Amino acid sequence: MKTIDDEEDMIIDFLTNPCASALLSKAPTLPNDIARLMHKTFGTSDKFNITVRNYSFATDPNHKEDVAYTRASGSADRYNNYTLDCDIYLNDDIISGASQEYILATIYHEVIHSCLRYEQLILGEVAFNQKYPSVYSKEFFVGNRRQKKIYILMDTQQHDRFSNFIESLAQSIMSLPGTNISLETARAMAKAGVVEETSLSEREKYLDSEQKLGKSGTTCTPKIP
């Protein structure tokens, strides 16, 4: 176990996959907008308990098709100060064969969900919807428990509303040292994690799948230092 931040307990690493662990360590320190968002949201406050784990989803009926998922809950003290408890889980069955770029993108996707969850807690539904008109929260059930998962809504008629966000995420993926993937591929991965699947073209699905299967991008063998 290790902590990803010299100053704060920003993200706690319980990963047993060495490649994913190395990428998690890099994620907040890379020169990109998402890393800066991580520091701004998580790195300057003690109001977060963010833990990242990995396991096989093969026998998990609720998540076995997922690349990753996040469980987040919040509580407020008498001064209305919120604390966010967030557990991020990565699917061993996928990340063990995926490219480094794909794993990094997955980590960033889940961190973004956590950031948005915290914003929703502190702002409330009305203010959150005003600040993030492109985002909606979708209710779903895991077993008998109702949970909320945050998505970025890509309306096929309004792509321009989301272009800046997708571009920032794509550039963040490409900030991984030594990567040689194309910007087109990075954009496909950026979209695949945060927009409705119906908004993805067949080309984008293909590019994302190649990274997911480790057929493109930087391999995790040998392991990164």
BELWOUR-V465932 format. One record per residue. RES is the residue in three letters. SS is DSSP state (A for helix, B for strand, O for the rest). PHI is phi in degrees with one decimal (NA if undefined). OMEGA is omega in radians with two decimals (* if undefined). Layout:
res->RES ss->SS phi->PHI omega->OMEGA
res->RES ss->SS phi->PHI omega->OMEGA
//
This chain:
res->MET ss->O phi->NA omega->3.07
res->LYS ss->B phi->-148.8 omega->-3.13
res->THR ss->B phi->-102.4 omega->-3.10
res->ILE ss->O phi->-97.2 omega->3.00
res->ASP ss->O phi->165.5 omega->3.13
res->ASP ss->O phi->-75.0 omega->-3.02
res->GLU ss->O phi->-101.1 omega->-3.07
res->GLU ss->O phi->-132.8 omega->3.01
res->ASP ss->O phi->-77.9 omega->-2.97
res->MET ss->O phi->-72.4 omega->3.11
res->ILE ss->O phi->-140.1 omega->3.14
res->ILE ss->B phi->-95.4 omega->-3.05
res->ASP ss->B phi->-98.4 omega->3.01
res->PHE ss->O phi->-112.8 omega->-3.10
res->LEU ss->O phi->-75.5 omega->3.05
res->THR ss->O phi->-101.7 omega->3.08
res->ASN ss->O phi->-84.7 omega->-3.02
res->PRO ss->A phi->-63.6 omega->-3.14
res->CYS ss->A phi->-69.2 omega->3.12
res->ALA ss->A phi->-64.3 omega->3.12
res->SER ss->A phi->-63.2 omega->3.12
res->ALA ss->A phi->-64.1 omega->3.13
res->LEU ss->A phi->-70.3 omega->3.08
res->LEU ss->A phi->-62.3 omega->3.11
res->SER ss->A phi->-64.0 omega->3.14
res->LYS ss->A phi->-75.5 omega->-2.92
res->ALA ss->A phi->-51.3 omega->-3.12
res->PRO ss->O phi->-78.6 omega->-3.01
res->THR ss->O phi->-107.4 omega->-3.12
res->LEU ss->O phi->-71.6 omega->-3.10
res->PRO ss->O phi->-81.0 omega->3.13
res->ASN ss->O phi->-151.8 omega->-3.05
res->ASP ss->A phi->-66.1 omega->-3.10
res->ILE ss->A phi->-70.1 omega->3.07
res->ALA ss->A phi->-60.8 omega->3.10
res->ARG ss->A phi->-65.3 omega->3.08
res->LEU ss->A phi->-63.4 omega->3.12
res->MET ss->A phi->-60.7 omega->3.14
res->HIS ss->A phi->-67.5 omega->-3.11
res->LYS ss->A phi->-64.8 omega->-3.07
res->THR ss->A phi->-84.1 omega->-3.01
res->PHE ss->A phi->-102.6 omega->-2.94
res->GLY ss->O phi->-83.6 omega->-3.09
res->THR ss->O phi->-119.2 omega->-3.09
res->SER ss->O phi->-145.6 omega->3.05
res->ASP ss->O phi->-99.8 omega->-3.07
res->LYS ss->O phi->-93.4 omega->-3.09
res->PHE ss->B phi->-132.3 omega->2.96
res->ASN ss->B phi->-126.4 omega->-3.06
res->ILE ss->B phi->-108.7 omega->-3.12
res->THR ss->B phi->-126.8 omega->3.14
res->VAL ss->B phi->-116.6 omega->-3.13
res->ARG ss->B phi->-133.0 omega->3.02
res->ASN ss->B phi->-137.9 omega->3.03
res->TYR ss->B phi->-162.6 omega->3.10
res->SER ss->O phi->-77.2 omega->3.11
res->PHE ss->O phi->-89.5 omega->-2.98
res->ALA ss->O phi->-57.7 omega->-3.11
res->THR ss->O phi->-104.0 omega->3.12
res->ASP ss->O phi->-98.1 omega->-3.05
res->PRO ss->O phi->-64.6 omega->-3.10
res->ASN ss->O phi->-85.2 omega->-3.00
res->HIS ss->O phi->-135.1 omega->-2.97
res->LYS ss->O phi->-63.2 omega->3.08
res->GLU ss->O phi->-91.3 omega->-3.05
res->ASP ss->O phi->-87.4 omega->3.00
res->VAL ss->O phi->-78.9 omega->-3.12
res->ALA ss->B phi->-161.9 omega->3.00
res->TYR ss->B phi->-153.2 omega->-3.09
res->THR ss->B phi->-127.2 omega->2.99
res->ARG ss->B phi->-107.7 omega->-3.08
res->ALA ss->B phi->-129.9 omega->3.05
res->SER ss->B phi->-142.9 omega->-3.10
res->GLY ss->B phi->-132.8 omega->3.09
res->SER ss->B phi->-143.0 omega->-3.12
res->ALA ss->B phi->-121.6 omega->3.06
res->ASP ss->O phi->-87.0 omega->-3.07
res->ARG ss->O phi->-68.7 omega->3.08
res->TYR ss->O phi->-96.2 omega->3.13
res->ASN ss->O phi->65.6 omega->3.03
res->ASN ss->O phi->-91.8 omega->-3.04
res->TYR ss->B phi->-92.7 omega->2.97
res->THR ss->B phi->-118.3 omega->-3.14
res->LEU ss->B phi->-106.0 omega->3.00
res->ASP ss->B phi->-104.3 omega->-3.01
res->CYS ss->B phi->-137.0 omega->3.05
res->ASP ss->B phi->-114.2 omega->3.11
res->ILE ss->B phi->-105.2 omega->-3.13
res->TYR ss->B phi->-118.2 omega->3.08
res->LEU ss->B phi->-107.2 omega->-3.10
res->ASN ss->B phi->-81.9 omega->3.14
res->ASP ss->A phi->-55.3 omega->-3.06
res->ASP ss->A phi->-64.9 omega->-3.14
res->ILE ss->A phi->-103.2 omega->-3.02
res->ILE ss->A phi->-68.8 omega->-3.14
res->SER ss->O phi->-65.7 omega->3.13
res->GLY ss->O phi->-116.6 omega->-3.07
res->ALA ss->O phi->-82.7 omega->3.08
res->SER ss->O phi->-74.1 omega->3.07
res->GLN ss->A phi->-60.2 omega->-3.14
res->GLU ss->A phi->-61.2 omega->-3.13
res->TYR ss->A phi->-67.7 omega->3.12
res->ILE ss->A phi->-64.9 omega->3.10
res->LEU ss->A phi->-61.0 omega->3.11
res->ALA ss->A phi->-60.0 omega->3.13
res->THR ss->A phi->-63.4 omega->3.10
res->ILE ss->A phi->-60.7 omega->3.13
res->TYR ss->A phi->-62.7 omega->3.11
res->HIS ss->A phi->-58.2 omega->-3.09
res->GLU ss->A phi->-69.9 omega->3.07
res->VAL ss->A phi->-64.1 omega->3.11
res->ILE ss->A phi->-61.5 omega->3.08
res->HIS ss->A phi->-57.5 omega->-3.14
res->SER ss->A phi->-66.6 omega->3.10
res->CYS ss->A phi->-59.8 omega->-3.13
res->LEU ss->A phi->-67.5 omega->3.10
res->ARG ss->A phi->-61.3 omega->3.12
res->TYR ss->A phi->-64.5 omega->3.10
res->GLU ss->A phi->-59.2 omega->3.13
res->GLN ss->A phi->-64.3 omega->3.13
res->LEU ss->A phi->-65.6 omega->-3.03
res->ILE ss->A phi->-80.1 omega->-3.10
res->LEU ss->A phi->-91.3 omega->-2.97
res->GLY ss->O phi->86.1 omega->-3.02
res->GLU ss->A phi->-60.3 omega->-3.04
res->VAL ss->A phi->-66.0 omega->-3.12
res->ALA ss->A phi->-65.9 omega->3.11
res->PHE ss->A phi->-62.1 omega->-3.14
res->ASN ss->A phi->-64.7 omega->3.09
res->GLN ss->A phi->-72.5 omega->-3.12
res->LYS ss->A phi->-75.3 omega->-3.09
res->TYR ss->O phi->-124.9 omega->-3.10
res->PRO ss->O phi->-65.3 omega->-3.12
res->SER ss->O phi->-90.9 omega->-3.06
res->VAL ss->B phi->-116.9 omega->3.00
res->TYR ss->B phi->-134.0 omega->3.10
res->SER ss->B phi->-104.7 omega->-3.06
res->LYS ss->B phi->-112.0 omega->3.12
res->GLU ss->B phi->-83.9 omega->3.07
res->PHE ss->B phi->-152.2 omega->-3.11
res->PHE ss->B phi->-107.2 omega->2.96
res->VAL ss->B phi->-120.4 omega->-2.97
res->GLY ss->O phi->66.2 omega->3.11
res->ASN ss->O phi->-100.8 omega->-3.09
res->ARG ss->B phi->-100.4 omega->3.06
res->ARG ss->B phi->-85.2 omega->3.12
res->GLN ss->B phi->-130.6 omega->3.05
res->LYS ss->B phi->-118.2 omega->3.05
res->LYS ss->B phi->-122.5 omega->-3.10
res->ILE ss->B phi->-92.5 omega->3.08
res->TYR ss->B phi->-122.9 omega->2.90
res->ILE ss->B phi->-93.7 omega->-3.09
res->LEU ss->O phi->-86.5 omega->3.06
res->MET ss->O phi->-102.2 omega->3.07
res->ASP ss->O phi->-81.2 omega->-3.05
res->THR ss->O phi->-62.6 omega->3.11
res->GLN ss->O phi->-92.2 omega->-3.02
res->GLN ss->O phi->-135.7 omega->-3.10
res->HIS ss->A phi->-57.9 omega->-3.05
res->ASP ss->A phi->-63.9 omega->-3.13
res->ARG ss->A phi->-66.9 omega->-3.02
res->PHE ss->O phi->-114.6 omega->-3.01
res->SER ss->A phi->-62.1 omega->-3.12
res->ASN ss->A phi->-65.2 omega->-3.14
res->PHE ss->A phi->-65.9 omega->-3.14
res->ILE ss->A phi->-61.8 omega->-3.14
res->GLU ss->A phi->-64.6 omega->3.11
res->SER ss->A phi->-62.4 omega->3.14
res->LEU ss->A phi->-68.1 omega->3.11
res->ALA ss->A phi->-63.1 omega->3.11
res->GLN ss->A phi->-63.7 omega->3.10
res->SER ss->A phi->-66.3 omega->3.09
res->ILE ss->A phi->-62.4 omega->-3.10
res->MET ss->O phi->-74.9 omega->3.12
res->SER ss->O phi->-78.6 omega->3.09
res->LEU ss->O phi->-62.2 omega->-3.11
res->PRO ss->O phi->-57.8 omega->3.07
res->GLY ss->O phi->86.0 omega->-3.12
res->THR ss->O phi->-68.2 omega->3.08
res->ASN ss->O phi->-128.6 omega->3.12
res->ILE ss->O phi->-74.2 omega->3.14
res->SER ss->O phi->-82.1 omega->3.08
res->LEU ss->A phi->-62.8 omega->3.10
res->GLU ss->A phi->-60.3 omega->3.13
res->THR ss->A phi->-66.9 omega->3.13
res->ALA ss->A phi->-62.1 omega->3.11
res->ARG ss->A phi->-66.1 omega->3.11
res->ALA ss->A phi->-63.0 omega->3.11
res->MET ss->A phi->-66.1 omega->3.12
res->ALA ss->A phi->-61.5 omega->-3.13
res->LYS ss->A phi->-71.0 omega->-3.02
res->ALA ss->A phi->-61.4 omega->-3.09
res->GLY ss->A phi->-87.9 omega->-2.95
res->VAL ss->A phi->-134.1 omega->3.12
res->VAL ss->O phi->-123.0 omega->3.08
res->GLU ss->O phi->-62.9 omega->-3.06
res->GLU ss->A phi->-60.7 omega->-3.14
res->THR ss->A phi->-65.1 omega->3.13
res->SER ss->A phi->-86.0 omega->-3.13
res->LEU ss->O phi->-90.5 omega->3.06
res->SER ss->O phi->-78.7 omega->3.09
res->GLU ss->A phi->-62.8 omega->3.09
res->ARG ss->A phi->-62.5 omega->3.14
res->GLU ss->A phi->-64.6 omega->3.09
res->LYS ss->A phi->-62.6 omega->-3.14
res->TYR ss->A phi->-64.8 omega->-3.12
res->LEU ss->A phi->-61.8 omega->3.11
res->ASP ss->A phi->-64.4 omega->-3.13
res->SER ss->A phi->-63.9 omega->3.13
res->GLU ss->A phi->-61.6 omega->3.08
res->GLN ss->A phi->-71.4 omega->3.14
res->LYS ss->A phi->-61.1 omega->-3.12
res->LEU ss->O phi->-87.6 omega->-3.13
res->GLY ss->O phi->74.9 omega->3.12
res->LYS ss->O phi->-84.2 omega->3.12
res->SER ss->O phi->-142.5 omega->-3.13
res->GLY ss->O phi->94.2 omega->-3.07
res->THR ss->O phi->-92.9 omega->-3.10
res->THR ss->O phi->-71.5 omega->3.05
res->CYS ss->O phi->-93.6 omega->3.09
res->THR ss->O phi->-126.4 omega->0.10
res->PRO ss->O phi->-73.1 omega->-3.09
res->LYS ss->O phi->-64.9 omega->3.12
res->ILE ss->O phi->-74.6 omega->-3.09
res->PRO ss->O phi->-71.3 omega->*
//
